[in-house]
Amino acid sequence: MMRYVSKVSEWHLGFRKLNLCSMYATSCAKFSEDLPKDNPVSDMLLDSFGRLHTYLRISLTERCNLRCQYCMPAEGVELTPGPQLLSQNEIVRLANLFVSSGVDKIRLTGGEPTIRKDIEDICLQLSNLKGLKTLAMTTNGITLARKLPKLKECGLSSVNISLDTLVPAKFEFMTRRKGHERVLESINAAINVGYNPVKVNCVVMRGFNDDEICDFVELTREKPINIRFIEFMPFDGNVWNVKKLVPYSEMLDRVVKRFPGLKRLQDHPTDTAKNFKNSTSS
Ligand SMILES: C[S@@+](CC[C@H](N)C(=O)[O-])C[C@H]1O[C@@H](n2cnc3c(N)ncnc32)[C@H](O)[C@@H]1O
């Protein structure tokens, strides 16, 4: 399957204690008619448009083992002093408040979430929260392969692995680090331990990887991979330029030309991604 993702739509919980007041919701997750009948939800999750936000993202750390040009400066970011970071207990306590109010999906992200030494314990404790249906993680996959079996045991139910290119030299250029092979290993490891689909996040940038869009779609033919094309977004200092942005319509044109059997799937009205299935025979 292939997904086009234009924006995120969840609650965000920063890794810094100071960021607690910056939890916010950017778009809708569910409409009130979809409210679970058996499990009442708190008004806290309802916005003024009657939309219910049941999806919480938790940024576990600002540290990352890559330096993707579109995401982080080469020298990294200034690190928050340890005592200002949320401890494992604080994360679990806060998550518990959200879940007991009706949040049923949590995504762990960062920085790079697998860098946290207590990542397995965090997964174990979060996955045990009563009412939580999905515990997901977005990771760059650099150290994921060896951690996956344990993370799965600890209740991690879904993984998104970021990979913007299938060409090792381009990976090194964009991430300013080596590791392409390890990311591919992690994607295969995720498939082997039974994640289905394994979601692959690909930020599309003109002149860098727009020529690989169809190669990524091709990957979905043989493997249970759901490729998610993401628009390149402007961040402070990431040298965003409208010329580097490949719009959705253009991505779709390119894919349809090569895969005429592409079919749009029925999305939920509150989905942030447009879903497609490729049934073109090889
Ligand atoms: C910030 S990363 C954090 C999680 C993890 N380190 C990873 O690489 O997946 C989360 C996702 O945001 C995407 N991302 C980062 N900067 C972006 C940008 N400027 N535009 C679009 N997506 C971006 C990454 O490609 C990744 O898929």
The ligand as an SDF file (V2000), in Angstrom:
LIG
                    3D

 27 29  0  0  0  0  0  0  0  0999 V2000
   11.6940   13.9940   13.1830 C   0  0  0  0  0  0  0  0  0  0  0  0
   11.7250   12.2770   12.8260 S   0  0  0  0  0  0  0  0  0  0  0  0
   11.8270   11.6010   14.4500 C   0  0  0  0  0  0  0  0  0  0  0  0
   11.7950   10.1000   14.5180 C   0  0  0  0  0  0  0  0  0  0  0  0
   13.0150    9.3630   14.0120 C   0  0  0  0  0  0  0  0  0  0  0  0
   14.2710    9.9250   14.3860 N   0  0  0  0  0  0  0  0  0  0  0  0
   12.9350    9.1630   12.5100 C   0  0  0  0  0  0  0  0  0  0  0  0
   13.8800    9.5300   11.8170 O   0  0  0  0  0  0  0  0  0  0  0  0
   11.9440    8.6010   12.0530 O   0  0  0  0  0  0  0  0  0  0  0  0
   10.0520   11.8970   12.3860 C   0  0  0  0  0  0  0  0  0  0  0  0
    9.7330   11.9950   10.9160 C   0  0  0  0  0  0  0  0  0  0  0  0
    9.7430   13.3560   10.5480 O   0  0  0  0  0  0  0  0  0  0  0  0
   10.2570   13.4450    9.2360 C   0  0  0  0  0  0  0  0  0  0  0  0
   10.7680   14.7920    8.9960 N   0  0  0  0  0  0  0  0  0  0  0  0
   11.7820   15.4190    9.6220 C   0  0  0  0  0  0  0  0  0  0  0  0
   11.9800   16.6370    9.0870 N   0  0  0  0  0  0  0  0  0  0  0  0
   11.0650   16.8000    8.1070 C   0  0  0  0  0  0  0  0  0  0  0  0
   10.7650   17.8420    7.1740 C   0  0  0  0  0  0  0  0  0  0  0  0
   11.4420   18.9690    7.1600 N   0  0  0  0  0  0  0  0  0  0  0  0
    9.7530   17.6460    6.3040 N   0  0  0  0  0  0  0  0  0  0  0  0
    9.0440   16.5030    6.3190 C   0  0  0  0  0  0  0  0  0  0  0  0
    9.2800   15.4840    7.1690 N   0  0  0  0  0  0  0  0  0  0  0  0
   10.2800   15.6210    8.0420 C   0  0  0  0  0  0  0  0  0  0  0  0
   11.3450   12.3860    9.2310 C   0  0  0  0  0  0  0  0  0  0  0  0
   11.6960   11.9950    7.9330 O   0  0  0  0  0  0  0  0  0  0  0  0
   10.6880   11.2700    9.9970 C   0  0  0  0  0  0  0  0  0  0  0  0
    9.9890   10.4100    9.1400 O   0  0  0  0  0  0  0  0  0  0  0  0
  1  2  1  0
  2  3  1  0
  2 10  1  0
  3  4  1  0
  4  5  1  0
  5  6  1  0
  5  7  1  0
  7  8  2  0
  7  9  1  0
 10 11  1  0
 11 12  1  0
 11 26  1  0
 12 13  1  0
 13 14  1  0
 13 24  1  0
 14 15  1  0
 14 23  1  0
 15 16  2  0
 16 17  1  0
 17 18  1  0
 17 23  2  0
 18 19  1  0
 18 20  2  0
 20 21  1  0
 21 22  2  0
 22 23  1  0
 24 25  1  0
 24 26  1  0
 26 27  1  0
M  CHG  2   2   1   9  -1
M  END
$$$$
